[in-house]
């Protein structure tokens, strides 16, 4: 087999680099605990990142967050979540000093909406998953928004949090043709909201 020329080798290396960057940008690892008879087992999977949906310019909208750190220290401040790193973060500013806070340093992150609803973010190894939809199916987003449009993970009851994909959601909503159609067309959040509204009491 002939050796690659210097130019060809450079092209290959650059291509590999951009594939790696694209993978890191469009998918984010999330680690959860799977309950077994022998104890909890960490499970890591990849969910679509916000870059697959829209361009945030690397940060989310600003909100007033309350952050509970692992040492029980509690901070309340207004900030935007930095999304363009492999590990999301919040920056706490006080008297000219800055402190970058990552998910693994926290027990909980939450904000209150105008009507007093609490939106809580669960810390994972790389991001916070905010429960923005509640019901028989819970929906999680990287954003502390009230919208179900940009969900990236879901949970049936108190089960395992799973990446929100067509393959994972279809078995749950397959009995309703309307919801199946929405999922097939990419309206996964819409299908979850409809499921929660129409399956109450069943």
N, C-alpha and C positions, 0 to 999 in steps of 0.2 A: 504494500500500500504506500502510495507516494506521500511524502511529508507535505503538510500545508505550508503555503508560502507565508511570509511574515504578515502580509496584508490580509490573507484569508484567516490566519490565526487571530488577528486583531478583530476581524468582523465577527468571528465565532464567539470570542470572549465578550465583546460588546453586546451581542445578541443574548447571550446567557445572562448578562447583567440586567438587561432591560426586562427579560422574562421574570427574573427574580424580583425586580422592583415592582413590576405590574402585579405579580402575585401578592406581594406584601401590601400593595396599595388597595387592591380590590377584595381581599379576604383578610379577616382578622381572626386570630386564634382565641377561642374562649374555653376556659377550663371550668368544669363543674364536677360535683361529687356524685358518684353513682352509689346508691345504698346496696350493700350485699350482706348476706348472713355473717360475713367475716369482717365487716367494717366498711367504711367509705373508701371508694377507689376513685382517684382523680381521672377525669376523662376530658381530653382536649379535642375540639373539633373546630372547623373554620366556617365562619358565617360571612355573607357578603357585607362589605364595608359601605359606608355612606357614599363613597365615590362612585358606586355603581348606579346611584339614583340621581344625584345632582351635585353640582359644584358648590361646595361650602366655602371655598377659599381657605380651607385648612382649619376653620374654627366654626363653632356652633353659635347660635344666638346667645346673647348674654342673659343670664338669670341670676337672681339672688339665691345662692345655694347655702345649705347648712351641711357641713362636712364633719362627720364623726370619725376621728382618727383611731388607729388601733390602740393607742395609749389612752383612749377615752376623752382626749382633748376635743373640744367642739369649736368650730369656726364658722361664722356666717359672713358671707361676702358676695359681691356681685362679680361674675366672671363668665367667660365663654370656655367651653371645652375645646382644647386643642386636639384636632383630629388627624393631622397630617403626619404624625409620628406613629411608629409601630405600637407604642404604648400611649394611650390618651392621657391627658393631664389637665389640671386646673391650676391657675396661678393666683396665689393669695398675695395681695399687696397691702403693706401697712407701713406708713412713715418712711416711704422711699425704699423699703426692703421688699424683696420678692421671694416667694417660696413656691416651688413647683410641687404639686401634690399628685401622685399617681394612684391608680386604683388599689394596688397592693398595700398602700399605707393607710387605707380607710376601712372602716367597718360598714359605713353607710354614707350615702350622699342623697340629699333630697331637696326639693323646692316645693313651695306652695303656690297653687294657681290663684287667680283673682277670686274664685269662689271658695277658696280654702281647701281644695283637693290636694292631697300630698302625693307627689310623684317621686318614687324612691328608686335610686340606682343601686343595683347589686354589683359589688366589685368582683371582677374576674382578673385573670393574670394580665390582661392588656387593655381593658376598657370597663366602663360601667354600663350595665344593661338596665335601662329605666323601664319599669312596668307602666306603660302608657295605656294599655287596654286591660280591663279586668272583667272576668266572667268565667264561664266554663272553659274557655280558652283564654289564657293570658298572653298578651303581646308585649314584646320587649324591643326597645330601640336604643341606639347609641345617643339619641337626643332626648333631653328632658322636655320634649314638646308634648302637646296634648293630641297631636295628630297620629292617626293609625296608618298614615300613608307610607311611612318609612320604617316599618318594623323590620327587624333582622333576625328575631328569634321568637319562639312561642312555647307555651307550656299548657298541657291539658291537665286541669285540676292542679294538684300539687306534685305532678310527675316531673320527669327530667326536662330541663330546658333544651330545646332542639333548634337547630338552624331553620329559619323559615324559608323553605324551598317548596316547589310544586310537589316534588316526590314525597316530602314529609307531611304536607298538609292535605293532599288529595284523599288519603284513606280516611281522614277525619270528616271531611265534608262531602264525601262521594254520594250520599243519599239525596242530595239536593242538586238538580241539574243547573239551577241558576248559579249556585256557589261554585260548582265545578267549572262552569263557563268563565266565571270571574278569575278563578285560579289559573286556568289555562291561558288567559289573556294577561296575567301578571297582577291582577287585583287581589293579592293574597290578604292584605289588611282589610279590604272591603268584605271579603268572604268571612273573615274572623268576626268582624263587627256584626254582620248579618246573622251568623251562627249564634252568637251570644244573645242577640235580641229574640230570635225565634225559637231557641231551644230551652228557654227558661222554664223550669218546672218539669222537664222531661227526665 
